[in-house]
Every structure is written in C-alpha cells, then in structure tokens.
C-alpha cells in the first residue's frame, strides 16, 4: 500500500504517522527468543506476586503473620508451607524473607 492510499483511507492515521511528536525511538532489540514475554529485568511481564512478595512489603512480624494467615485461610498456600513460613518468621524475622519492597517497587523494577 502506498502513502497516497493510506492518506485517502486513513487520513488521521497518516497525520499521526507523519507527525514527529508521536515517534518513539527503538534503542534495543530482542536477540534471545527465550526472553520472550519477559521485561528488561528478566521478570515475567504478567508477574503474579506470591506470599513472599507480600511478606517483603511488611514492616513487622505481626503484619507478616497476618499475610500468612490470610493466604492460608484462602487456600492460596498449603498448610505445611504456611507452617514453614511461620517457623522462619518466628526464628529469623520478617527481613529473613528478603529486603523490604517499598511503594512503587514493581514500577521501578519493571515487574508488572
């Protein structure tokens, strides 16, 4: 399809394509097919946080226990796993699950 045909059939689209304000530079390419469906940080694009991700947002052991209890009650985690999480929480504390994930963590690290 030539430019003139596009202009006749899709005048607004043609204007947008010719307007320099709407251009986005491409500064990288995907050379590895195994990274398909992942963001620049290597995390799956449609990442679904797990119990550890939620615990890492907690400030206290009590908050982490609430997360474990809720996910156990809802059947999101199995009871033996919940028991292991509680043991780790009691013995080593909330930061033993990893550093705190602050507000905007997924936006800043590309995990959406």
C-alpha positions as CSV (number, residue, x, y, z in Angstrom):
1,X,0.0,0.0,0.0
2,X,1.5,3.4,-0.9
3,X,1.4,6.6,1.1
4,X,-1.4,8.2,-1.0
5,X,-3.7,5.2,-0.5
6,X,-3.1,5.4,3.3
7,X,-3.8,9.1,3.3
8,X,-7.1,8.6,1.5
9,X,-8.3,5.6,3.5
10,X,-6.9,6.7,6.9
11,X,-6.3,10.4,6.9
12,X,-5.9,10.8,10.7
13,X,-3.6,7.8,11.0
14,X,-1.5,9.2,8.1
15,X,-1.2,12.6,10.0
16,X,-0.1,10.8,13.2
17,X,2.5,8.7,11.3
18,X,4.0,11.8,9.7
19,X,4.0,13.8,13.0
20,X,7.4,13.8,14.7
21,X,5.8,14.2,18.1
22,X,4.5,10.7,18.2
23,X,7.7,8.9,17.3
24,X,9.4,6.6,19.9
25,X,13.0,5.6,19.4
26,X,13.9,1.9,19.4
27,X,17.1,1.5,21.2
28,X,17.3,-2.2,21.8
29,X,16.4,-5.4,20.1
30,X,15.5,-8.9,21.3
31,X,18.1,-11.3,20.2
32,X,17.2,-14.2,22.5
33,X,13.9,-15.9,21.9
34,X,14.0,-17.4,25.5
35,X,13.4,-13.9,26.9
36,X,10.1,-13.6,25.1
37,X,7.3,-12.5,27.5
38,X,9.8,-11.0,30.0
39,X,10.7,-7.4,30.8
40,X,14.1,-5.9,30.8
41,X,14.7,-7.1,34.4
42,X,14.1,-10.7,33.3
43,X,10.8,-10.9,35.3
44,X,7.7,-12.2,33.6
45,X,5.7,-9.3,32.3
46,X,2.4,-10.6,33.9
47,X,4.1,-11.4,37.2
48,X,1.7,-12.5,39.9
49,X,3.2,-11.8,43.4
50,X,3.4,-14.7,45.8
51,X,3.3,-14.9,49.6
52,X,7.0,-14.0,49.9
53,X,6.4,-10.8,47.8
54,X,3.6,-9.8,50.1
55,X,5.7,-10.6,53.2
56,X,8.5,-8.4,51.9
57,X,6.2,-5.4,51.9
58,X,5.6,-5.8,55.7
59,X,7.3,-3.8,58.4
60,X,6.7,-6.1,61.3
61,X,6.5,-9.8,62.1
62,X,2.8,-9.2,63.1
63,X,2.0,-7.9,59.6
64,X,3.8,-10.9,58.0
65,X,1.8,-13.3,60.2
66,X,-1.4,-11.6,59.0
67,X,-0.4,-12.2,55.4
68,X,0.5,-15.9,56.0
69,X,-2.8,-16.4,57.9
70,X,-4.9,-14.8,55.2
71,X,-3.3,-16.8,52.4
72,X,-3.5,-20.0,54.4
73,X,-7.2,-19.3,55.2
74,X,-8.0,-18.5,51.5
75,X,-6.1,-21.7,50.3
76,X,-3.5,-19.6,48.4
77,X,-0.8,-21.6,50.2
78,X,-0.9,-25.1,51.7
79,X,-0.7,-25.6,55.4
80,X,2.7,-27.3,55.5
81,X,4.2,-24.3,53.6
82,X,2.4,-21.9,55.9
83,X,3.9,-23.7,58.9
84,X,7.4,-23.4,57.4
85,X,6.9,-19.7,56.8
86,X,5.7,-19.2,60.4
87,X,8.7,-21.0,61.7
88,X,11.1,-18.9,59.6
89,X,9.3,-15.8,60.7
90,X,9.5,-16.7,64.4
91,X,13.1,-17.8,64.3
92,X,14.6,-15.2,61.9
93,X,12.1,-12.4,61.5
94,X,10.4,-10.7,58.6
95,X,13.6,-9.5,56.9
96,X,14.8,-13.1,56.6
97,X,12.4,-13.3,53.6
98,X,14.4,-10.5,51.8
99,X,14.8,-6.8,51.8
100,X,11.6,-4.7,52.1
101,X,9.8,-3.9,48.9
102,X,8.9,-0.3,49.1
103,X,6.0,1.5,47.5
104,X,6.4,1.6,43.7
105,X,8.8,-1.4,43.7
106,X,7.2,-3.1,40.7
107,X,7.1,0.2,38.7
108,X,10.8,0.9,39.5
109,X,12.0,-2.7,38.8
110,X,9.8,-3.3,35.8
111,X,7.8,-6.2,37.4
112,X,4.3,-5.5,36.1
